[in-house]
């Protein structure tokens, strides 16, 4: 039986996965990869999240909100 998760929990898992990558450096400042992608290219962020949901669907029950 698959564990149910909410959309916000799935998005948190997606952002955690993105943030495992090296942070984005601009000058002397560092930013989380998920934040940069979400703010600079929200379409790419949503497409990536949608693709990530396909992977999550193999392990979690997303049926309540998908």
mmCIF file as Biopython writes it, N, C-alpha, C and O atoms, coordinates in Angstrom:
data_model
#
loop_
_atom_site.group_PDB
_atom_site.id
_atom_site.type_symbol
_atom_site.label_atom_id
_atom_site.label_alt_id
_atom_site.label_comp_id
_atom_site.label_asym_id
_atom_site.label_entity_id
_atom_site.label_seq_id
_atom_site.pdbx_PDB_ins_code
_atom_site.Cartn_x
_atom_site.Cartn_y
_atom_site.Cartn_z
_atom_site.occupancy
_atom_site.B_iso_or_equiv
_atom_site.auth_seq_id
_atom_site.auth_asym_id
_atom_site.pdbx_PDB_model_num
ATOM 1   N N  . UNK A ? 1  ? 0.836  -1.176 0.000   1.0 0.0 1  A 1 
ATOM 2   C CA . UNK A ? 1  ? 0.000  0.000  0.000   1.0 0.0 1  A 1 
ATOM 3   C C  . UNK A ? 1  ? 0.888  1.250  0.000   1.0 0.0 1  A 1 
ATOM 4   O O  . UNK A ? 1  ? 1.837  1.345  0.778   1.0 0.0 1  A 1 
ATOM 5   N N  . UNK A ? 2  ? 0.575  2.189  -0.867  1.0 0.0 2  A 1 
ATOM 6   C CA . UNK A ? 2  ? 1.339  3.431  -0.973  1.0 0.0 2  A 1 
ATOM 7   C C  . UNK A ? 2  ? 0.896  4.435  0.087   1.0 0.0 2  A 1 
ATOM 8   O O  . UNK A ? 2  ? -0.281 4.507  0.439   1.0 0.0 2  A 1 
ATOM 9   N N  . UNK A ? 3  ? 1.851  5.202  0.586   1.0 0.0 3  A 1 
ATOM 10  C CA . UNK A ? 3  ? 1.580  6.267  1.542   1.0 0.0 3  A 1 
ATOM 11  C C  . UNK A ? 3  ? 1.014  7.469  0.803   1.0 0.0 3  A 1 
ATOM 12  O O  . UNK A ? 3  ? 1.523  7.842  -0.254  1.0 0.0 3  A 1 
ATOM 13  N N  . UNK A ? 4  ? -0.033 8.078  1.347   1.0 0.0 4  A 1 
ATOM 14  C CA . UNK A ? 4  ? -0.598 9.286  0.743   1.0 0.0 4  A 1 
ATOM 15  C C  . UNK A ? 4  ? 0.227  10.486 1.162   1.0 0.0 4  A 1 
ATOM 16  O O  . UNK A ? 4  ? 0.654  10.593 2.311   1.0 0.0 4  A 1 
ATOM 17  N N  . UNK A ? 5  ? 0.447  11.395 0.209   1.0 0.0 5  A 1 
ATOM 18  C CA . UNK A ? 5  ? 1.090  12.667 0.526   1.0 0.0 5  A 1 
ATOM 19  C C  . UNK A ? 5  ? 0.299  13.787 -0.147  1.0 0.0 5  A 1 
ATOM 20  O O  . UNK A ? 5  ? -0.387 13.574 -1.147  1.0 0.0 5  A 1 
ATOM 21  N N  . UNK A ? 6  ? 0.412  14.969 0.422   1.0 0.0 6  A 1 
ATOM 22  C CA . UNK A ? 6  ? -0.277 16.136 -0.128  1.0 0.0 6  A 1 
ATOM 23  C C  . UNK A ? 6  ? 0.586  16.760 -1.222  1.0 0.0 6  A 1 
ATOM 24  O O  . UNK A ? 6  ? 1.761  16.429 -1.379  1.0 0.0 6  A 1 
ATOM 25  N N  . UNK A ? 7  ? -0.024 17.663 -1.963  1.0 0.0 7  A 1 
ATOM 26  C CA . UNK A ? 7  ? 0.721  18.368 -3.002  1.0 0.0 7  A 1 
ATOM 27  C C  . UNK A ? 7  ? 1.856  19.188 -2.395  1.0 0.0 7  A 1 
ATOM 28  O O  . UNK A ? 7  ? 2.953  19.240 -2.951  1.0 0.0 7  A 1 
ATOM 29  N N  . UNK A ? 8  ? 1.596  19.822 -1.265  1.0 0.0 8  A 1 
ATOM 30  C CA . UNK A ? 8  ? 2.655  20.624 -0.634  1.0 0.0 8  A 1 
ATOM 31  C C  . UNK A ? 8  ? 3.801  19.737 -0.140  1.0 0.0 8  A 1 
ATOM 32  O O  . UNK A ? 8  ? 4.960  20.150 -0.192  1.0 0.0 8  A 1 
ATOM 33  N N  . UNK A ? 9  ? 3.500  18.539 0.334   1.0 0.0 9  A 1 
ATOM 34  C CA . UNK A ? 9  ? 4.560  17.604 0.731   1.0 0.0 9  A 1 
ATOM 35  C C  . UNK A ? 9  ? 5.371  17.162 -0.487  1.0 0.0 9  A 1 
ATOM 36  O O  . UNK A ? 9  ? 6.595  17.045 -0.419  1.0 0.0 9  A 1 
ATOM 37  N N  . UNK A ? 10 ? 4.678  16.919 -1.599  1.0 0.0 10 A 1 
ATOM 38  C CA . UNK A ? 10 ? 5.373  16.527 -2.832  1.0 0.0 10 A 1 
ATOM 39  C C  . UNK A ? 10 ? 6.265  17.655 -3.329  1.0 0.0 10 A 1 
ATOM 40  O O  . UNK A ? 10 ? 7.388  17.416 -3.772  1.0 0.0 10 A 1 
ATOM 41  N N  . UNK A ? 11 ? 5.764  18.885 -3.253  1.0 0.0 11 A 1 
ATOM 42  C CA . UNK A ? 11 ? 6.565  20.025 -3.694  1.0 0.0 11 A 1 
ATOM 43  C C  . UNK A ? 11 ? 7.779  20.213 -2.789  1.0 0.0 11 A 1 
ATOM 44  O O  . UNK A ? 11 ? 8.852  20.586 -3.262  1.0 0.0 11 A 1 
ATOM 45  N N  . UNK A ? 12 ? 7.617  19.961 -1.510  1.0 0.0 12 A 1 
ATOM 46  C CA . UNK A ? 12 ? 8.749  20.050 -0.584  1.0 0.0 12 A 1 
ATOM 47  C C  . UNK A ? 12 ? 9.810  19.008 -0.924  1.0 0.0 12 A 1 
ATOM 48  O O  . UNK A ? 12 ? 11.005 19.300 -0.869  1.0 0.0 12 A 1 
ATOM 49  N N  . UNK A ? 13 ? 9.382  17.793 -1.274  1.0 0.0 13 A 1 
ATOM 50  C CA . UNK A ? 13 ? 10.329 16.756 -1.690  1.0 0.0 13 A 1 
ATOM 51  C C  . UNK A ? 13 ? 11.065 17.174 -2.971  1.0 0.0 13 A 1 
ATOM 52  O O  . UNK A ? 13 ? 12.267 16.945 -3.107  1.0 0.0 13 A 1 
ATOM 53  N N  . UNK A ? 14 ? 10.333 17.784 -3.902  1.0 0.0 14 A 1 
ATOM 54  C CA . UNK A ? 14 ? 10.926 18.266 -5.156  1.0 0.0 14 A 1 
ATOM 55  C C  . UNK A ? 14 ? 11.979 19.334 -4.866  1.0 0.0 14 A 1 
ATOM 56  O O  . UNK A ? 14 ? 13.081 19.296 -5.414  1.0 0.0 14 A 1 
ATOM 57  N N  . UNK A ? 15 ? 11.630 20.280 -4.005  1.0 0.0 15 A 1 
ATOM 58  C CA . UNK A ? 15 ? 12.580 21.346 -3.680  1.0 0.0 15 A 1 
ATOM 59  C C  . UNK A ? 15 ? 13.793 20.794 -2.933  1.0 0.0 15 A 1 
ATOM 60  O O  . UNK A ? 15 ? 14.915 21.252 -3.151  1.0 0.0 15 A 1 
ATOM 61  N N  . UNK A ? 16 ? 13.577 19.819 -2.056  1.0 0.0 16 A 1 
ATOM 62  C CA . UNK A ? 16 ? 14.709 19.188 -1.368  1.0 0.0 16 A 1 
ATOM 63  C C  . UNK A ? 16 ? 15.651 18.529 -2.378  1.0 0.0 16 A 1 
ATOM 64  O O  . UNK A ? 16 ? 16.873 18.622 -2.256  1.0 0.0 16 A 1 
ATOM 65  N N  . UNK A ? 17 ? 15.063 17.860 -3.380  1.0 0.0 17 A 1 
ATOM 66  C CA . UNK A ? 17 ? 15.866 17.216 -4.418  1.0 0.0 17 A 1 
ATOM 67  C C  . UNK A ? 17 ? 16.673 18.256 -5.191  1.0 0.0 17 A 1 
ATOM 68  O O  . UNK A ? 17 ? 17.862 18.060 -5.439  1.0 0.0 17 A 1 
ATOM 69  N N  . UNK A ? 18 ? 16.032 19.362 -5.572  1.0 0.0 18 A 1 
ATOM 70  C CA . UNK A ? 18 ? 16.739 20.420 -6.292  1.0 0.0 18 A 1 
ATOM 71  C C  . UNK A ? 18 ? 17.844 21.029 -5.436  1.0 0.0 18 A 1 
ATOM 72  O O  . UNK A ? 18 ? 18.922 21.351 -5.937  1.0 0.0 18 A 1 
ATOM 73  N N  . UNK A ? 19 ? 17.574 21.185 -4.152  1.0 0.0 19 A 1 
ATOM 74  C CA . UNK A ? 19 ? 18.532 21.835 -3.262  1.0 0.0 19 A 1 
ATOM 75  C C  . UNK A ? 19 ? 19.721 20.946 -2.906  1.0 0.0 19 A 1 
ATOM 76  O O  . UNK A ? 19 ? 20.683 21.414 -2.297  1.0 0.0 19 A 1 
ATOM 77  N N  . UNK A ? 20 ? 19.661 19.667 -3.281  1.0 0.0 20 A 1 
ATOM 78  C CA . UNK A ? 20 ? 20.832 18.798 -3.121  1.0 0.0 20 A 1 
ATOM 79  C C  . UNK A ? 20 ? 21.932 19.192 -4.112  1.0 0.0 20 A 1 
ATOM 80  O O  . UNK A ? 20 ? 23.100 18.853 -3.926  1.0 0.0 20 A 1 
ATOM 81  N N  . UNK A ? 21 ? 21.539 19.911 -5.166  1.0 0.0 21 A 1 
ATOM 82  C CA . UNK A ? 21 ? 22.515 20.420 -6.128  1.0 0.0 21 A 1 
ATOM 83  C C  . UNK A ? 21 ? 23.282 21.571 -5.476  1.0 0.0 21 A 1 
ATOM 84  O O  . UNK A ? 21 ? 22.852 22.123 -4.462  1.0 0.0 21 A 1 
ATOM 85  N N  . UNK A ? 22 ? 24.395 21.915 -6.059  1.0 0.0 22 A 1 
ATOM 86  C CA . UNK A ? 22 ? 25.172 23.039 -5.529  1.0 0.0 22 A 1 
ATOM 87  C C  . UNK A ? 22 ? 24.336 24.308 -5.563  1.0 0.0 22 A 1 
ATOM 88  O O  . UNK A ? 22 ? 23.562 24.511 -6.499  1.0 0.0 22 A 1 
ATOM 89  N N  . UNK A ? 23 ? 24.479 25.168 -4.552  1.0 0.0 23 A 1 
ATOM 90  C CA . UNK A ? 23 ? 23.725 26.423 -4.568  1.0 0.0 23 A 1 
ATOM 91  C C  . UNK A ? 23 ? 24.167 27.305 -5.735  1.0 0.0 23 A 1 
ATOM 92  O O  . UNK A ? 23 ? 25.277 27.170 -6.250  1.0 0.0 23 A 1 
ATOM 93  N N  . UNK A ? 24 ? 23.294 28.191 -6.132  1.0 0.0 24 A 1 
ATOM 94  C CA . UNK A ? 24 ? 23.579 29.130 -7.212  1.0 0.0 24 A 1 
ATOM 95  C C  . UNK A ? 24 ? 24.305 30.333 -6.605  1.0 0.0 24 A 1 
ATOM 96  O O  . UNK A ? 24 ? 23.816 30.957 -5.663  1.0 0.0 24 A 1 
ATOM 97  N N  . UNK A ? 25 ? 25.464 30.643 -7.152  1.0 0.0 25 A 1 
ATOM 98  C CA . UNK A ? 25 ? 26.226 31.795 -6.664  1.0 0.0 25 A 1 
ATOM 99  C C  . UNK A ? 25 ? 26.065 32.962 -7.615  1.0 0.0 25 A 1 
ATOM 100 O O  . UNK A ? 25 ? 26.221 32.822 -8.828  1.0 0.0 25 A 1 
ATOM 101 N N  . UNK A ? 26 ? 25.752 34.107 -7.054  1.0 0.0 26 A 1 
ATOM 102 C CA . UNK A ? 26 ? 25.724 35.364 -7.800  1.0 0.0 26 A 1 
ATOM 103 C C  . UNK A ? 26 ? 26.591 36.322 -6.991  1.0 0.0 26 A 1 
ATOM 104 O O  . UNK A ? 26 ? 26.209 36.769 -5.910  1.0 0.0 26 A 1 
ATOM 105 N N  . UNK A ? 27 ? 27.752 36.624 -7.531  1.0 0.0 27 A 1 
ATOM 106 C CA . UNK A ? 27 ? 28.710 37.416 -6.765  1.0 0.0 27 A 1 
ATOM 107 C C  . UNK A ? 27 ? 29.124 36.631 -5.532  1.0 0.0 27 A 1 
ATOM 108 O O  . UNK A ? 27 ? 29.549 35.481 -5.635  1.0 0.0 27 A 1 
ATOM 109 N N  . UNK A ? 28 ? 29.002 37.246 -4.379  1.0 0.0 28 A 1 
ATOM 110 C CA . UNK A ? 28 ? 29.340 36.577 -3.131  1.0 0.0 28 A 1 
ATOM 111 C C  . UNK A ? 28 ? 28.140 35.945 -2.451  1.0 0.0 28 A 1 
ATOM 112 O O  . UNK A ? 28 ? 28.262 35.403 -1.352  1.0 0.0 28 A 1 
ATOM 113 N N  . UNK A ? 29 ? 26.987 36.008 -3.092  1.0 0.0 29 A 1 
ATOM 114 C CA . UNK A ? 29 ? 25.759 35.491 -2.500  1.0 0.0 29 A 1 
ATOM 115 C C  . UNK A ? 29 ? 25.448 34.094 -3.032  1.0 0.0 29 A 1 
ATOM 116 O O  . UNK A ? 29 ? 25.743 33.779 -4.184  1.0 0.0 29 A 1 
ATOM 117 N N  . UNK A ? 30 ? 24.853 33.264 -2.181  1.0 0.0 30 A 1 
ATOM 118 C CA . UNK A ? 30 ? 24.433 31.922 -2.573  1.0 0.0 30 A 1 
ATOM 119 C C  . UNK A ? 30 ? 22.929 31.794 -2.373  1.0 0.0 30 A 1 
ATOM 120 O O  . UNK A ? 30 ? 22.375 32.279 -1.386  1.0 0.0 30 A 1 
ATOM 121 N N  . UNK A ? 31 ? 22.273 31.128 -3.333  1.0 0.0 31 A 1 
ATOM 122 C CA . UNK A ? 31 ? 20.838 30.930 -3.292  1.0 0.0 31 A 1 
ATOM 123 C C  . UNK A ? 31 ? 20.513 29.457 -3.508  1.0 0.0 31 A 1 
ATOM 124 O O  . UNK A ? 31 ? 21.225 28.752 -4.224  1.0 0.0 31 A 1 
ATOM 125 N N  . UNK A ? 32 ? 19.424 28.997 -2.879  1.0 0.0 32 A 1 
ATOM 126 C CA . UNK A ? 32 ? 18.982 27.628 -3.095  1.0 0.0 32 A 1 
ATOM 127 C C  . UNK A ? 32 ? 18.558 27.460 -4.551  1.0 0.0 32 A 1 
ATOM 128 O O  . UNK A ? 32 ? 17.928 28.344 -5.133  1.0 0.0 32 A 1 
ATOM 129 N N  . UNK A ? 33 ? 18.910 26.321 -5.125  1.0 0.0 33 A 1 
ATOM 130 C CA . UNK A ? 33 ? 18.593 26.040 -6.522  1.0 0.0 33 A 1 
ATOM 131 C C  . UNK A ? 33 ? 17.087 26.111 -6.773  1.0 0.0 33 A 1 
ATOM 132 O O  . UNK A ? 33 ? 16.657 26.654 -7.790  1.0 0.0 33 A 1 
ATOM 133 N N  . UNK A ? 34 ? 16.286 25.571 -5.858  1.0 0.0 34 A 1 
ATOM 134 C CA . UNK A ? 34 ? 14.831 25.577 -6.061  1.0 0.0 34 A 1 
ATOM 135 C C  . UNK A ? 34 ? 14.282 26.995 -6.118  1.0 0.0 34 A 1 
ATOM 136 O O  . UNK A ? 34 ? 13.401 27.292 -6.924  1.0 0.0 34 A 1 
ATOM 137 N N  . UNK A ? 35 ? 14.797 27.862 -5.270  1.0 0.0 35 A 1 
ATOM 138 C CA . UNK A ? 35 ? 14.313 29.251 -5.247  1.0 0.0 35 A 1 
ATOM 139 C C  . UNK A ? 35 ? 14.649 29.962 -6.554  1.0 0.0 35 A 1 
ATOM 140 O O  . UNK A ? 35 ? 13.814 30.668 -7.119  1.0 0.0 35 A 1 
ATOM 141 N N  . UNK A ? 36 ? 15.875 29.772 -7.028  1.0 0.0 36 A 1 
ATOM 142 C CA . UNK A ? 36 ? 16.294 30.431 -8.268  1.0 0.0 36 A 1 
ATOM 143 C C  . UNK A ? 36 ? 15.444 29.937 -9.427  1.0 0.0 36 A 1 
ATOM 144 O O  . UNK A ? 36 ? 14.945 30.745 -10.211 1.0 0.0 36 A 1 
ATOM 145 N N  . UNK A ? 37 ? 15.269 28.629 -9.551  1.0 0.0 37 A 1 
ATOM 146 C CA . UNK A ? 37 ? 14.473 28.089 -10.644 1.0 0.0 37 A 1 
ATOM 147 C C  . UNK A ? 37 ? 13.032 28.567 -10.561 1.0 0.0 37 A 1 
ATOM 148 O O  . UNK A ? 37 ? 12.462 28.972 -11.574 1.0 0.0 37 A 1 
ATOM 149 N N  . UNK A ? 38 ? 12.427 28.530 -9.371  1.0 0.0 38 A 1 
ATOM 150 C CA . UNK A ? 38 ? 11.031 28.950 -9.195  1.0 0.0 38 A 1 
ATOM 151 C C  . UNK A ? 38 ? 10.839 30.416 -9.564  1.0 0.0 38 A 1 
ATOM 152 O O  . UNK A ? 38 ? 9.832  30.770 -10.175 1.0 0.0 38 A 1 
ATOM 153 N N  . UNK A ? 39 ? 11.796 31.275 -9.199  1.0 0.0 39 A 1 
ATOM 154 C CA . UNK A ? 39 ? 11.628 32.707 -9.433  1.0 0.0 39 A 1 
ATOM 155 C C  . UNK A ? 39 ? 12.088 33.156 -10.821 1.0 0.0 39 A 1 
ATOM 156 O O  . UNK A ? 39 ? 11.499 34.070 -11.397 1.0 0.0 39 A 1 
ATOM 157 N N  . UNK A ? 40 ? 13.122 32.530 -11.359 1.0 0.0 40 A 1 
ATOM 158 C CA . UNK A ? 40 ? 13.660 32.943 -12.661 1.0 0.0 40 A 1 
ATOM 159 C C  . UNK A ? 40 ? 12.894 32.309 -13.826 1.0 0.0 40 A 1 
ATOM 160 O O  . UNK A ? 40 ? 12.644 32.955 -14.844 1.0 0.0 40 A 1 
ATOM 161 N N  . UNK A ? 41 ? 12.525 31.032 -13.659 1.0 0.0 41 A 1 
ATOM 162 C CA . UNK A ? 41 ? 11.829 30.331 -14.742 1.0 0.0 41 A 1 
ATOM 163 C C  . UNK A ? 41 ? 10.712 29.462 -14.162 1.0 0.0 41 A 1 
ATOM 164 O O  . UNK A ? 41 ? 10.854 28.243 -14.065 1.0 0.0 41 A 1 
ATOM 165 N N  . UNK A ? 42 ? 9.606  30.092 -13.777 1.0 0.0 42 A 1 
ATOM 166 C CA . UNK A ? 42 ? 8.523  29.333 -13.138 1.0 0.0 42 A 1 
ATOM 167 C C  . UNK A ? 42 ? 7.934  28.238 -14.029 1.0 0.0 42 A 1 
ATOM 168 O O  . UNK A ? 42 ? 7.424  27.239 -13.521 1.0 0.0 42 A 1 
ATOM 169 N N  . UNK A ? 43 ? 7.996  28.412 -15.337 1.0 0.0 43 A 1 
ATOM 170 C CA . UNK A ? 43 ? 7.474  27.373 -16.239 1.0 0.0 43 A 1 
ATOM 171 C C  . UNK A ? 43 ? 8.361  26.131 -16.146 1.0 0.0 43 A 1 
ATOM 172 O O  . UNK A ? 43 ? 7.850  25.017 -16.031 1.0 0.0 43 A 1 
ATOM 173 N N  . UNK A ? 44 ? 9.671  26.308 -16.192 1.0 0.0 44 A 1 
ATOM 174 C CA . UNK A ? 44 ? 10.591 25.170 -16.066 1.0 0.0 44 A 1 
ATOM 175 C C  . UNK A ? 44 ? 10.429 24.504 -14.702 1.0 0.0 44 A 1 
ATOM 176 O O  . UNK A ? 44 ? 10.516 23.281 -14.587 1.0 0.0 44 A 1 
ATOM 177 N N  . UNK A ? 45 ? 10.193 25.315 -13.672 1.0 0.0 45 A 1 
ATOM 178 C CA . UNK A ? 45 ? 9.977  24.774 -12.327 1.0 0.0 45 A 1 
ATOM 179 C C  . UNK A ? 45 ? 8.750  23.867 -12.319 1.0 0.0 45 A 1 
ATOM 180 O O  . UNK A ? 45 ? 8.814  22.751 -11.804 1.0 0.0 45 A 1 
ATOM 181 N N  . UNK A ? 46 ? 7.632  24.331 -12.883 1.0 0.0 46 A 1 
ATOM 182 C CA . UNK A ? 46 ? 6.392  23.547 -12.885 1.0 0.0 46 A 1 
ATOM 183 C C  . UNK A ? 46 ? 6.518  22.301 -13.767 1.0 0.0 46 A 1 
ATOM 184 O O  . UNK A ? 46 ? 5.998  21.242 -13.416 1.0 0.0 46 A 1 
ATOM 185 N N  . UNK A ? 47 ? 7.203  22.420 -14.904 1.0 0.0 47 A 1 
ATOM 186 C CA . UNK A ? 47 ? 7.408  21.254 -15.773 1.0 0.0 47 A 1 
ATOM 187 C C  . UNK A ? 47 ? 8.248  20.207 -15.032 1.0 0.0 47 A 1 
ATOM 188 O O  . UNK A ? 47 ? 7.929  19.018 -15.049 1.0 0.0 47 A 1 
ATOM 189 N N  . UNK A ? 48 ? 9.308  20.657 -14.392 1.0 0.0 48 A 1 
ATOM 190 C CA . UNK A ? 48 ? 10.147 19.740 -13.619 1.0 0.0 48 A 1 
ATOM 191 C C  . UNK A ? 48 ? 9.370  19.095 -12.489 1.0 0.0 48 A 1 
ATOM 192 O O  . UNK A ? 48 ? 9.534  17.904 -12.224 1.0 0.0 48 A 1 
ATOM 193 N N  . UNK A ? 49 ? 8.521  19.873 -11.814 1.0 0.0 49 A 1 
ATOM 194 C CA . UNK A ? 49 ? 7.709  19.332 -10.732 1.0 0.0 49 A 1 
ATOM 195 C C  . UNK A ? 49 ? 6.743  18.286 -11.266 1.0 0.0 49 A 1 
ATOM 196 O O  . UNK A ? 49 ? 6.552  17.239 -10.647 1.0 0.0 49 A 1 
ATOM 197 N N  . UNK A ? 50 ? 6.138  18.564 -12.409 1.0 0.0 50 A 1 
ATOM 198 C CA . UNK A ? 50 ? 5.216  17.608 -13.025 1.0 0.0 50 A 1 
ATOM 199 C C  . UNK A ? 50 ? 5.929  16.293 -13.352 1.0 0.0 50 A 1 
ATOM 200 O O  . UNK A ? 50 ? 5.392  15.213 -13.106 1.0 0.0 50 A 1 
ATOM 201 N N  . UNK A ? 51 ? 7.124  16.388 -13.900 1.0 0.0 51 A 1 
ATOM 202 C CA . UNK A ? 51 ? 7.900  15.183 -14.210 1.0 0.0 51 A 1 
ATOM 203 C C  . UNK A ? 51 ? 8.304  14.455 -12.932 1.0 0.0 51 A 1 
ATOM 204 O O  . UNK A ? 51 ? 8.324  13.225 -12.898 1.0 0.0 51 A 1 
ATOM 205 N N  . UNK A ? 52 ? 8.623  15.205 -11.889 1.0 0.0 52 A 1 
ATOM 206 C CA . UNK A ? 52 ? 8.980  14.614 -10.608 1.0 0.0 52 A 1 
ATOM 207 C C  . UNK A ? 52 ? 7.787  13.866 -10.009 1.0 0.0 52 A 1 
ATOM 208 O O  . UNK A ? 52 ? 7.965  12.836 -9.357  1.0 0.0 52 A 1 
ATOM 209 N N  . UNK A ? 53 ? 6.574  14.379 -10.226 1.0 0.0 53 A 1 
ATOM 210 C CA . UNK A ? 53 ? 5.371  13.708 -9.736  1.0 0.0 53 A 1 
ATOM 211 C C  . UNK A ? 53 ? 5.210  12.328 -10.355 1.0 0.0 53 A 1 
ATOM 212 O O  . UNK A ? 53 ? 4.725  11.406 -9.699  1.0 0.0 53 A 1 
ATOM 213 N N  . UNK A ? 54 ? 5.614  12.177 -11.616 1.0 0.0 54 A 1 
ATOM 214 C CA . UNK A ? 54 ? 5.546  10.865 -12.260 1.0 0.0 54 A 1 
ATOM 215 C C  . UNK A ? 54 ? 6.403  9.856  -11.493 1.0 0.0 54 A 1 
ATOM 216 O O  . UNK A ? 54 ? 6.010  8.702  -11.326 1.0 0.0 54 A 1 
ATOM 217 N N  . UNK A ? 55 ? 7.566  10.294 -11.031 1.0 0.0 55 A 1 
ATOM 218 C CA . UNK A ? 55 ? 8.451  9.428  -10.250 1.0 0.0 55 A 1 
ATOM 219 C C  . UNK A ? 55 ? 7.836  9.157  -8.875  1.0 0.0 55 A 1 
ATOM 220 O O  . UNK A ? 55 ? 7.813  8.014  -8.419  1.0 0.0 55 A 1 
ATOM 221 N N  . UNK A ? 56 ? 7.340  10.200 -8.221  1.0 0.0 56 A 1 
ATOM 222 C CA . UNK A ? 56 ? 6.738  10.041 -6.898  1.0 0.0 56 A 1 
ATOM 223 C C  . UNK A ? 56 ? 5.527  9.119  -6.938  1.0 0.0 56 A 1 
ATOM 224 O O  . UNK A ? 56 ? 5.279  8.378  -5.987  1.0 0.0 56 A 1 
ATOM 225 N N  . UNK A ? 57 ? 4.779  9.159  -8.024  1.0 0.0 57 A 1 
ATOM 226 C CA . UNK A ? 57 ? 3.560  8.359  -8.141  1.0 0.0 57 A 1 
ATOM 227 C C  . UNK A ? 57 ? 3.857  6.868  -8.060  1.0 0.0 57 A 1 
ATOM 228 O O  . UNK A ? 57 ? 2.970  6.079  -7.734  1.0 0.0 57 A 1 
ATOM 229 N N  . UNK A ? 58 ? 5.093  6.472  -8.353  1.0 0.0 58 A 1 
ATOM 230 C CA . UNK A ? 58 ? 5.474  5.068  -8.247  1.0 0.0 58 A 1 
ATOM 231 C C  . UNK A ? 58 ? 5.597  4.637  -6.786  1.0 0.0 58 A 1 
ATOM 232 O O  . UNK A ? 58 ? 5.479  3.452  -6.475  1.0 0.0 58 A 1 
ATOM 233 N N  . UNK A ? 59 ? 5.835  5.601  -5.889  1.0 0.0 59 A 1 
ATOM 234 C CA . UNK A ? 59 ? 6.108  5.284  -4.484  1.0 0.0 59 A 1 
ATOM 235 C C  . UNK A ? 59 ? 5.051  5.811  -3.516  1.0 0.0 59 A 1 
ATOM 236 O O  . UNK A ? 59 ? 4.933  5.311  -2.397  1.0 0.0 59 A 1 
ATOM 237 N N  . UNK A ? 60 ? 4.282  6.816  -3.939  1.0 0.0 60 A 1 
ATOM 238 C CA . UNK A ? 60 ? 3.304  7.451  -3.058  1.0 0.0 60 A 1 
ATOM 239 C C  . UNK A ? 60 ? 1.946  7.499  -3.733  1.0 0.0 60 A 1 
ATOM 240 O O  . UNK A ? 60 ? 1.852  7.454  -4.959  1.0 0.0 60 A 1 
ATOM 241 N N  . UNK A ? 61 ? 0.896  7.589  -2.930  1.0 0.0 61 A 1 
ATOM 242 C CA . UNK A ? 61 ? -0.471 7.732  -3.434  1.0 0.0 61 A 1 
ATOM 243 C C  . UNK A ? 61 ? -0.764 9.230  -3.582  1.0 0.0 61 A 1 
ATOM 244 O O  . UNK A ? 61 ? -0.861 9.950  -2.588  1.0 0.0 61 A 1 
ATOM 245 N N  . UNK A ? 62 ? -0.901 9.686  -4.814  1.0 0.0 62 A 1 
ATOM 246 C CA . UNK A ? 62 ? -1.176 11.092 -5.115  1.0 0.0 62 A 1 
ATOM 247 C C  . UNK A ? 62 ? -2.609 11.285 -5.601  1.0 0.0 62 A 1 
ATOM 248 O O  . UNK A ? 62 ? -2.973 12.368 -6.060  1.0 0.0 62 A 1 
ATOM 249 N N  . UNK A ? 63 ? -3.415 10.240 -5.500  1.0 0.0 63 A 1 
ATOM 250 C CA . UNK A ? 63 ? -4.744 10.243 -6.129  1.0 0.0 63 A 1 
ATOM 251 C C  . UNK A ? 63 ? -5.710 11.286 -5.559  1.0 0.0 63 A 1 
ATOM 252 O O  . UNK A ? 63 ? -6.650 11.681 -6.249  1.0 0.0 63 A 1 
ATOM 253 N N  . UNK A ? 64 ? -5.506 11.736 -4.333  1.0 0.0 64 A 1 
ATOM 254 C CA . UNK A ? 64 ? -6.430 12.707 -3.754  1.0 0.0 64 A 1 
ATOM 255 C C  . UNK A ? 64 ? -6.354 14.083 -4.408  1.0 0.0 64 A 1 
ATOM 256 O O  . UNK A ? 64 ? -7.299 14.864 -4.297  1.0 0.0 64 A 1 
ATOM 257 N N  . UNK A ? 65 ? -5.269 14.394 -5.075  1.0 0.0 65 A 1 
ATOM 258 C CA . UNK A ? 65 ? -5.128 15.746 -5.634  1.0 0.0 65 A 1 
ATOM 259 C C  . UNK A ? 65 ? -4.599 15.785 -7.057  1.0 0.0 65 A 1 
ATOM 260 O O  . UNK A ? 65 ? -4.522 16.864 -7.644  1.0 0.0 65 A 1 
ATOM 261 N N  . UNK A ? 66 ? -4.242 14.674 -7.617  1.0 0.0 66 A 1 
ATOM 262 C CA . UNK A ? 66 ? -3.755 14.678 -9.009  1.0 0.0 66 A 1 
ATOM 263 C C  . UNK A ? 66 ? -4.883 14.455 -9.975  1.0 0.0 66 A 1 
ATOM 264 O O  . UNK A ? 66 ? -4.662 14.427 -11.186 1.0 0.0 66 A 1 
#
